[in-house]
Amino acid sequence: MSRAEILAKKSVGYWSALGGCEVKELNDEICVCVSGAWCSKKSVHRVRVRSTKAGRPYVVVNGLRLHFDECIRC
């Protein structure tokens, strides 16, 4: 999937961190997200979904841990 196709997809959820980080696609193991969504410089990330020892799922984008229970659904 190309960068333009990912940016054109509808968002599933977002965090307010990293200038707005939008979740575009979420599978069991992979999350496709766009950081800087509210800025002019957008970065597309394809990251692995991990979980803490307590079972909280999260992704790491630009060294920042983003938990899915803190994500706002669209």
MITI-405446 format. One record per residue (C-alpha): x, y, z; residue number from 1; residue in one letter. Coordinates in steps of 0.25 Angstrom, whole numbers, always signed. Layout:
<seros>
<east=X	north=Y	up=Z	keti=NUM	guke=A>
...
</seros>
This chain:
<seros>
<east=+0	north=+0	up=+0	keti=1	guke=M>
<east=+6	north=+13	up=-4	keti=2	guke=S>
<east=+7	north=+26	up=+5	keti=3	guke=R>
<east=-4	north=+33	up=-3	keti=4	guke=A>
<east=-14	north=+21	up=-1	keti=5	guke=E>
<east=-11	north=+21	up=+14	keti=6	guke=I>
<east=-13	north=+36	up=+15	keti=7	guke=L>
<east=-26	north=+35	up=+8	keti=8	guke=A>
<east=-32	north=+24	up=+17	keti=9	guke=K>
<east=-42	north=+28	up=+27	keti=10	guke=K>
<east=-36	north=+28	up=+42	keti=11	guke=S>
<east=-40	north=+18	up=+52	keti=12	guke=V>
<east=-35	north=+26	up=+64	keti=13	guke=G>
<east=-25	north=+36	up=+69	keti=14	guke=Y>
<east=-16	north=+41	up=+80	keti=15	guke=W>
<east=-13	north=+56	up=+82	keti=16	guke=S>
<east=+2	north=+52	up=+84	keti=17	guke=A>
<east=+12	north=+54	up=+72	keti=18	guke=L>
<east=+4	north=+66	up=+66	keti=19	guke=G>
<east=-8	north=+57	up=+65	keti=20	guke=G>
<east=-5	north=+42	up=+62	keti=21	guke=C>
<east=-17	north=+35	up=+54	keti=22	guke=E>
<east=-19	north=+20	up=+53	keti=23	guke=V>
<east=-22	north=+17	up=+39	keti=24	guke=K>
<east=-22	north=+2	up=+40	keti=25	guke=E>
<east=-22	north=-8	up=+51	keti=26	guke=L>
<east=-19	north=-23	up=+50	keti=27	guke=N>
<east=-16	north=-33	up=+61	keti=28	guke=D>
<east=-1	north=-31	up=+60	keti=29	guke=E>
<east=+1	north=-18	up=+51	keti=30	guke=I>
<east=-4	north=-4	up=+53	keti=31	guke=C>
<east=-3	north=+6	up=+41	keti=32	guke=V>
<east=-3	north=+21	up=+47	keti=33	guke=C>
<east=+1	north=+35	up=+42	keti=34	guke=V>
<east=+8	north=+44	up=+52	keti=35	guke=S>
<east=+7	north=+59	up=+50	keti=36	guke=G>
<east=-7	north=+58	up=+45	keti=37	guke=A>
<east=-10	north=+72	up=+49	keti=38	guke=W>
<east=+3	north=+78	up=+43	keti=39	guke=C>
<east=+8	north=+80	up=+29	keti=40	guke=S>
<east=+18	north=+69	up=+31	keti=41	guke=K>
<east=+12	north=+55	up=+32	keti=42	guke=K>
<east=+19	north=+42	up=+34	keti=43	guke=S>
<east=+14	north=+29	up=+31	keti=44	guke=V>
<east=+17	north=+17	up=+41	keti=45	guke=H>
<east=+15	north=+2	up=+40	keti=46	guke=R>
<east=+17	north=-3	up=+54	keti=47	guke=V>
<east=+16	north=-16	up=+62	keti=48	guke=R>
<east=+5	north=-16	up=+73	keti=49	guke=V>
<east=+11	north=-20	up=+86	keti=50	guke=R>
<east=+6	north=-22	up=+100	keti=51	guke=S>
<east=+10	north=-19	up=+114	keti=52	guke=T>
<east=+11	north=-30	up=+125	keti=53	guke=K>
<east=-3	north=-26	up=+130	keti=54	guke=A>
<east=-8	north=-28	up=+116	keti=55	guke=G>
<east=-10	north=-14	up=+111	keti=56	guke=R>
<east=-7	north=-13	up=+96	keti=57	guke=P>
<east=+1	north=-2	up=+91	keti=58	guke=Y>
<east=+10	north=+3	up=+79	keti=59	guke=V>
<east=+23	north=+10	up=+79	keti=60	guke=V>
<east=+24	north=+22	up=+70	keti=61	guke=V>
<east=+36	north=+31	up=+69	keti=62	guke=N>
<east=+41	north=+25	up=+83	keti=63	guke=G>
<east=+27	north=+29	up=+90	keti=64	guke=L>
<east=+19	north=+17	up=+95	keti=65	guke=R>
<east=+4	north=+20	up=+91	keti=66	guke=L>
<east=-6	north=+11	up=+98	keti=67	guke=H>
<east=-19	north=+7	up=+91	keti=68	guke=F>
<east=-27	north=+10	up=+104	keti=69	guke=D>
<east=-23	north=+24	up=+102	keti=70	guke=E>
<east=-27	north=+25	up=+88	keti=71	guke=C>
<east=-40	north=+32	up=+84	keti=72	guke=I>
<east=-48	north=+24	up=+74	keti=73	guke=R>
<east=-54	north=+32	up=+62	keti=74	guke=C>
</seros>
